[in-house]
Structure formats: C-alpha cells, structure tokens
Amino acid sequence: MSSDRERLLERDAEWAALASEGRDVEAILSYWTDDAVVFVPGLPPVSGKDALREYVLNSLNIPGFNISWKSTDVQVSADGSLAYMFGQNKVTMNGPDGAPFTSEGRAVTIWRFEADGEWRCAVDIWNS
C-alpha cells in the first residue's frame, strides 16, 4: 500500500507540474481516465476526454491563467483499485482590471488503477 501511495503522490506532482507549465494539453489530459468527471466551481460537470480537452484549452487561453496544486493524505482501497487524495490548489488569472488575481482552494480527487498499470484521476472536485 505504501508504494501505491508514493506512486500516486508522484503521479499527482508530475501532473501538477505539467498543468502549471500549460504547454502540453495531451500530456495534461493523460492523467484523467477516459470517463473522468471534473466538477469545476460554478460550472456544470465536465465529463469525458473531449469535454476535458476543450475545458483545458479554454483555461490555458485565459489571460494570466496558471494552476498549481499539491495533494496529500492518500488513501488506497483494500483491493488497490481506487484511491483518493486531498489537496490544496491555486488558480491565477487576470481580473477585470488586468491585474493577476489568485484564488486558493481545496480539492478531492479519486483515482482509479487502470488496465495498463497506471493510476489516473476519475473524479476531480474543488472549491474555494
């Protein structure tokens, strides 16, 4: 179990670094399952890779956009097929006056161990 926890924290940190760089959309998407659901504050759920691709592209095109997060407290199911993590995040973008504004939040992610032997995020939810 501890190796699963360590691997999940590694995967999540890799994903956070890619998302913060904001350059490789397909690499960012590869950390979600094909049927992932993301609950974005104030928006309807975003479901599946096509919708997530559009969401990520739109986010990266927001002036001043940057996202970062760090997850902790990994819990893995007894059968090793699911896990969840708690995290803290920061989203920055330019406000109406053009000045950067940062919102800090809390998150819960649910990860699934996939048939290819890799952990991917199946549910992603956060709030301020």
Salt bridges, closest charged atoms under 4 A:
GLU10 OE1 - ARG7 NH1 3.02
GLU14 OE2 - ARG7 NH1 3.44
GLU26 OE2 - ARG53 NE 2.74
ASP34 OD1 - LYS49 NZ 3.30
ASP35 OD1 - ARG112 NH2 2.78
ASP50 OD1 - ARG53 NH1 3.20
GLU114 OE2 - ARG112 NE 2.78
ASP116 OD2 - ARG120 NH2 2.88
GLU118 OE2 - ARG7 NH2 3.32
GLU118 OE2 - ARG11 NE 3.23
